[in-house]
């Protein structure tokens, strides 16, 4: 189909083949530590959530929602540049809002907890 009509092929791919998982914010700019470290505050509706280093959180959204992410240090980037807060309207699709504060590179990745947070089945060999 793509060799005949590239626009139609792209439309079919986007509409029928891809599943929106949600909006993901990957927080960066902090050093890993054994101590519990708050890296940001998330304000969703009228509720404040403290985001800790190592967190992988999913917030289900019933409708499009305004989200405010505030970094705790000037070095931390929540998606608007280091030290800058992010305010966005997030579409209520897929799993909703995904906050990934596991740091990079990923080490000791526990896929089971990630799958559980996303409400996905864990396949075992």
DRENTOR-803406 format. One record per residue: residue number from 1; residue in three letters; chain; x negated, y, z of N, C-alpha, C in turn. Coordinates in steps of 0.02 Angstrom, whole numbers, plus 50000, padded with zeros to 5 digits. Layout:
NUM | ALA | A | X | Y | Z | X | Y | Z | X | Y | Z
...
***
This chain:
1 | UNK | A | 49959 | 49941 | 50000 | 50000 | 50000 | 50000 | 49957 | 50063 | 50000
2 | UNK | A | 49900 | 50061 | 50036 | 49858 | 50121 | 50041 | 49827 | 50140 | 49974
3 | UNK | A | 49818 | 50092 | 49930 | 49790 | 50109 | 49865 | 49842 | 50141 | 49820
4 | UNK | A | 49907 | 50130 | 49835 | 49961 | 50159 | 49795 | 49981 | 50227 | 49823
5 | UNK | A | 49995 | 50231 | 49889 | 50019 | 50293 | 49919 | 49989 | 50300 | 49989
6 | UNK | A | 49935 | 50338 | 49993 | 49899 | 50345 | 50056 | 49942 | 50377 | 50111
7 | UNK | A | 49982 | 50427 | 50094 | 50024 | 50460 | 50145 | 50078 | 50412 | 50172
8 | UNK | A | 50107 | 50372 | 50128 | 50158 | 50323 | 50151 | 50126 | 50270 | 50196
9 | UNK | A | 50066 | 50248 | 50178 | 50031 | 50198 | 50218 | 50015 | 50226 | 50287
10 | UNK | A | 49993 | 50288 | 50290 | 49978 | 50319 | 50355 | 50041 | 50327 | 50396
11 | UNK | A | 50096 | 50346 | 50365 | 50160 | 50353 | 50401 | 50182 | 50286 | 50430
12 | UNK | A | 50177 | 50232 | 50392 | 50195 | 50166 | 50417 | 50150 | 50145 | 50475
13 | UNK | A | 50085 | 50158 | 50468 | 50038 | 50142 | 50521 | 50056 | 50178 | 50586
14 | UNK | A | 50067 | 50243 | 50582 | 50081 | 50283 | 50642 | 50149 | 50265 | 50672
15 | UNK | A | 50199 | 50252 | 50631 | 50267 | 50239 | 50656 | 50277 | 50168 | 50680
16 | UNK | A | 50248 | 50120 | 50644 | 50265 | 50049 | 50657 | 50209 | 50008 | 50688
17 | UNK | A | 50147 | 50031 | 50685 | 50091 | 49988 | 50706 | 50057 | 50011 | 50770
18 | UNK | A | 50059 | 50074 | 50785 | 50024 | 50099 | 50843 | 50073 | 50111 | 50900
19 | UNK | A | 50055 | 50090 | 50959 | 50097 | 50099 | 51018 | 50065 | 50152 | 51062
20 | UNK | A | 50101 | 50207 | 51076 | 50072 | 50257 | 51120 | 50065 | 50230 | 51191
21 | UNK | A | 50004 | 50232 | 51218 | 49992 | 50207 | 51286 | 50004 | 50262 | 51338
22 | UNK | A | 50002 | 50324 | 51317 | 50010 | 50380 | 51362 | 49953 | 50429 | 51352
23 | UNK | A | 49951 | 50480 | 51393 | 49898 | 50530 | 51391 | 49847 | 50513 | 51443
24 | UNK | A | 49784 | 50509 | 51423 | 49731 | 50491 | 51470 | 49684 | 50549 | 51480
25 | UNK | A | 49669 | 50563 | 51543 | 49618 | 50613 | 51561 | 49562 | 50575 | 51595
26 | UNK | A | 49503 | 50579 | 51565 | 49444 | 50547 | 51593 | 49401 | 50601 | 51626
27 | UNK | A | 49396 | 50598 | 51691 | 49360 | 50649 | 51729 | 49286 | 50633 | 51731
28 | UNK | A | 49245 | 50684 | 51718 | 49172 | 50673 | 51715 | 49136 | 50728 | 51754
29 | UNK | A | 49071 | 50719 | 51762 | 49029 | 50770 | 51792 | 49016 | 50761 | 51866
30 | UNK | A | 49029 | 50701 | 51892 | 49016 | 50688 | 51962 | 48968 | 50629 | 51967
31 | UNK | A | 48931 | 50626 | 52021 | 48884 | 50571 | 52031 | 48918 | 50518 | 52073
32 | UNK | A | 48905 | 50456 | 52054 | 48932 | 50400 | 52093 | 48900 | 50398 | 52161
33 | UNK | A | 48940 | 50379 | 52211 | 48915 | 50376 | 52279 | 48956 | 50324 | 52316
34 | UNK | A | 48928 | 50297 | 52368 | 48965 | 50248 | 52408 | 49017 | 50282 | 52453
35 | UNK | A | 49006 | 50346 | 52467 | 49053 | 50384 | 52509 | 49114 | 50403 | 52466
36 | UNK | A | 49172 | 50406 | 52498 | 49233 | 50427 | 52463 | 49225 | 50500 | 52445
37 | UNK | A | 49236 | 50515 | 52382 | 49224 | 50582 | 52356 | 49285 | 50604 | 52316
38 | UNK | A | 49317 | 50659 | 52338 | 49373 | 50687 | 52300 | 49343 | 50726 | 52242
39 | UNK | A | 49366 | 50711 | 52181 | 49339 | 50745 | 52122 | 49388 | 50796 | 52093
40 | UNK | A | 49453 | 50789 | 52108 | 49502 | 50835 | 52081 | 49567 | 50830 | 52119
41 | UNK | A | 49608 | 50881 | 52109 | 49678 | 50880 | 52133 | 49723 | 50881 | 52072
42 | UNK | A | 49774 | 50841 | 52073 | 49823 | 50838 | 52020 | 49889 | 50865 | 52048
43 | UNK | A | 49917 | 50914 | 52015 | 49983 | 50938 | 52035 | 50031 | 50919 | 51979
44 | UNK | A | 50077 | 50876 | 51997 | 50127 | 50849 | 51951 | 50195 | 50863 | 51982
45 | UNK | A | 50234 | 50908 | 51951 | 50296 | 50930 | 51982 | 50276 | 50973 | 52042
46 | UNK | A | 50304 | 50958 | 52099 | 50287 | 50994 | 52160 | 50244 | 50953 | 52207
47 | UNK | A | 50214 | 50899 | 52181 | 50176 | 50853 | 52223 | 50102 | 50857 | 52204
48 | UNK | A | 50060 | 50862 | 52256 | 49987 | 50862 | 52246 | 49959 | 50792 | 52261
49 | UNK | A | 49917 | 50767 | 52215 | 49884 | 50703 | 52223 | 49809 | 50716 | 52225
50 | UNK | A | 49775 | 50686 | 52272 | 49702 | 50692 | 52276 | 49671 | 50636 | 52235
51 | UNK | A | 49628 | 50653 | 52188 | 49595 | 50605 | 52144 | 49525 | 50592 | 52172
52 | UNK | A | 49511 | 50529 | 52187 | 49446 | 50508 | 52214 | 49403 | 50479 | 52158
53 | UNK | A | 49338 | 50485 | 52166 | 49291 | 50453 | 52119 | 49306 | 50378 | 52120
54 | UNK | A | 49311 | 50348 | 52061 | 49325 | 50277 | 52056 | 49398 | 50261 | 52043
55 | UNK | A | 49442 | 50310 | 52050 | 49514 | 50299 | 52040 | 49531 | 50286 | 51967
56 | UNK | A | 49580 | 50243 | 51956 | 49612 | 50233 | 51891 | 49687 | 50232 | 51908
57 | UNK | A | 49721 | 50287 | 51893 | 49791 | 50295 | 51914 | 49837 | 50306 | 51855
58 | UNK | A | 49898 | 50281 | 51861 | 49948 | 50291 | 51809 | 50009 | 50323 | 51842
59 | UNK | A | 50031 | 50378 | 51813 | 50091 | 50413 | 51837 | 50144 | 50409 | 51783
60 | UNK | A | 50198 | 50373 | 51798 | 50252 | 50368 | 51750 | 50289 | 50435 | 51747
61 | UNK | A | 50307 | 50456 | 51687 | 50343 | 50519 | 51677 | 50412 | 50505 | 51649
62 | UNK | A | 50463 | 50532 | 51680 | 50531 | 50523 | 51654 | 50548 | 50574 | 51600
63 | UNK | A | 50514 | 50630 | 51601 | 50523 | 50681 | 51550 | 50457 | 50717 | 51541
64 | UNK | A | 50452 | 50757 | 51487 | 50391 | 50795 | 51477 | 50378 | 50836 | 51539
65 | UNK | A | 50316 | 50838 | 51563 | 50300 | 50869 | 51627 | 50238 | 50913 | 51622
66 | UNK | A | 50239 | 50967 | 51662 | 50180 | 51009 | 51667 | 50133 | 50977 | 51718
67 | UNK | A | 50070 | 50973 | 51698 | 50018 | 50943 | 51740 | 49963 | 50994 | 51751
68 | UNK | A | 49940 | 50999 | 51813 | 49884 | 51043 | 51828 | 49831 | 51002 | 51863
69 | UNK | A | 49770 | 51002 | 51835 | 49713 | 50967 | 51864 | 49662 | 51019 | 51885
70 | UNK | A | 49641 | 51015 | 51948 | 49593 | 51063 | 51975 | 49531 | 51026 | 51999
71 | UNK | A | 49473 | 51039 | 51968 | 49412 | 51006 | 51991 | 49389 | 51032 | 52059
72 | UNK | A | 49357 | 50989 | 52098 | 49334 | 51010 | 52165 | 49265 | 51043 | 52163
73 | UNK | A | 49228 | 51035 | 52108 | 49162 | 51065 | 52102 | 49154 | 51094 | 52032
74 | UNK | A | 49108 | 51141 | 52025 | 49096 | 51173 | 51960 | 49068 | 51124 | 51907
75 | UNK | A | 49038 | 51070 | 51929 | 49008 | 51022 | 51882 | 49060 | 50973 | 51854
76 | UNK | A | 49118 | 50968 | 51885 | 49168 | 50918 | 51865 | 49212 | 50944 | 51809
77 | UNK | A | 49220 | 50902 | 51758 | 49260 | 50919 | 51699 | 49324 | 50876 | 51698
78 | UNK | A | 49381 | 50909 | 51702 | 49446 | 50874 | 51700 | 49480 | 50881 | 51631
79 | UNK | A | 49441 | 50905 | 51582 | 49467 | 50909 | 51514 | 49468 | 50979 | 51485
80 | UNK | A | 49449 | 51030 | 51525 | 49449 | 51099 | 51500 | 49379 | 51129 | 51502
81 | UNK | A | 49328 | 51089 | 51518 | 49260 | 51114 | 51527 | 49242 | 51110 | 51601
82 | UNK | A | 49178 | 51106 | 51615 | 49154 | 51099 | 51683 | 49179 | 51156 | 51728
83 | UNK | A | 49210 | 51136 | 51784 | 49233 | 51184 | 51834 | 49298 | 51220 | 51818
84 | UNK | A | 49327 | 51207 | 51760 | 49389 | 51242 | 51739 | 49449 | 51197 | 51751
85 | UNK | A | 49504 | 51228 | 51774 | 49565 | 51189 | 51784 | 49601 | 51180 | 51718
86 | UNK | A | 49640 | 51127 | 51714 | 49677 | 51109 | 51654 | 49751 | 51111 | 51670
87 | UNK | A | 49789 | 51148 | 51629 | 49861 | 51150 | 51635 | 49890 | 51132 | 51566
88 | UNK | A | 49930 | 51078 | 51564 | 49957 | 51054 | 51501 | 50028 | 51026 | 51512
89 | UNK | A | 50067 | 51025 | 51459 | 50130 | 50989 | 51458 | 50114 | 50920 | 51429
90 | UNK | A | 50130 | 50868 | 51467 | 50117 | 50799 | 51446 | 50182 | 50768 | 51423
91 | UNK | A | 50180 | 50736 | 51365 | 50240 | 50702 | 51339 | 50253 | 50639 | 51379
92 | UNK | A | 50317 | 50626 | 51390 | 50337 | 50565 | 51426 | 50342 | 50508 | 51376
93 | UNK | A | 50285 | 50477 | 51362 | 50284 | 50420 | 51316 | 50235 | 50368 | 51342
94 | UNK | A | 50246 | 50307 | 51321 | 50203 | 50253 | 51342 | 50203 | 50245 | 51417
95 | UNK | A | 50144 | 50239 | 51446 | 50138 | 50230 | 51518 | 50141 | 50296 | 51556
96 | UNK | A | 50139 | 50353 | 51521 | 50142 | 50418 | 51553 | 50074 | 50450 | 51555
97 | UNK | A | 50053 | 50471 | 51614 | 49989 | 50505 | 51623 | 49940 | 50457 | 51656
98 | UNK | A | 49882 | 50448 | 51625 | 49830 | 50403 | 51650 | 49771 | 50446 | 51672
99 | UNK | A | 49751 | 50439 | 51735 | 49693 | 50475 | 51761 | 49637 | 50424 | 51772
100 | UNK | A | 49582 | 50434 | 51738 | 49525 | 50388 | 51742 | 49466 | 50426 | 51773
101 | UNK | A | 49452 | 50412 | 51836 | 49396 | 50443 | 51871 | 49345 | 50391 | 51891
102 | UNK | A | 49335 | 50341 | 51847 | 49288 | 50287 | 51862 | 49216 | 50307 | 51845
103 | UNK | A | 49206 | 50364 | 51814 | 49138 | 50384 | 51796 | 49113 | 50346 | 51735
104 | UNK | A | 49058 | 50368 | 51708 | 49027 | 50336 | 51651 | 48953 | 50333 | 51661
105 | UNK | A | 48919 | 50282 | 51638 | 48947 | 50223 | 51605 | 48986 | 50180 | 51656
106 | UNK | A | 49034 | 50142 | 51630 | 49073 | 50099 | 51674 | 49030 | 50043 | 51701
107 | UNK | A | 49031 | 50036 | 51767 | 48993 | 49982 | 51799 | 49041 | 49942 | 51842
108 | UNK | A | 49026 | 49879 | 51851 | 49067 | 49836 | 51893 | 49141 | 49845 | 51877
109 | UNK | A | 49157 | 49846 | 51813 | 49225 | 49858 | 51790 | 49270 | 49801 | 51812
110 | UNK | A | 49322 | 49817 | 51848 | 49371 | 49768 | 51870 | 49433 | 49775 | 51826
111 | UNK | A | 49433 | 49736 | 51771 | 49487 | 49742 | 51723 | 49555 | 49724 | 51752
112 | UNK | A | 49555 | 49678 | 51800 | 49619 | 49658 | 51830 | 49655 | 49718 | 51860
113 | UNK | A | 49620 | 49760 | 51897 | 49652 | 49818 | 51928 | 49673 | 49869 | 51876
114 | UNK | A | 49635 | 49875 | 51822 | 49654 | 49920 | 51768 | 49718 | 49894 | 51734
115 | UNK | A | 49720 | 49830 | 51719 | 49780 | 49801 | 51688 | 49840 | 49808 | 51734
116 | UNK | A | 49830 | 49798 | 51799 | 49885 | 49803 | 51847 | 49912 | 49875 | 51848
117 | UNK | A | 49868 | 49924 | 51848 | 49889 | 49994 | 51848 | 49929 | 50010 | 51785
118 | UNK | A | 49910 | 49979 | 51729 | 49945 | 49991 | 51666 | 50006 | 49946 | 51657
119 | UNK | A | 50018 | 49903 | 51706 | 50073 | 49854 | 51704 | 50068 | 49808 | 51643
120 | UNK | A | 50007 | 49784 | 51631 | 49993 | 49738 | 51577 | 49979 | 49669 | 51607
121 | UNK | A | 49996 | 49617 | 51570 | 49981 | 49550 | 51592 | 49906 | 49537 | 51586
122 | UNK | A | 49879 | 49502 | 51634 | 49809 | 49484 | 51632 | 49805 | 49413 | 51604
123 | UNK | A | 49769 | 49407 | 51549 | 49761 | 49341 | 51518 | 49701 | 49307 | 51549
124 | UNK | A | 49710 | 49245 | 51567 | 49655 | 49206 | 51596 | 49636 | 49149 | 51548
125 | UNK | A | 49572 | 49137 | 51545 | 49547 | 49085 | 51500 | 49559 | 49017 | 51530
***
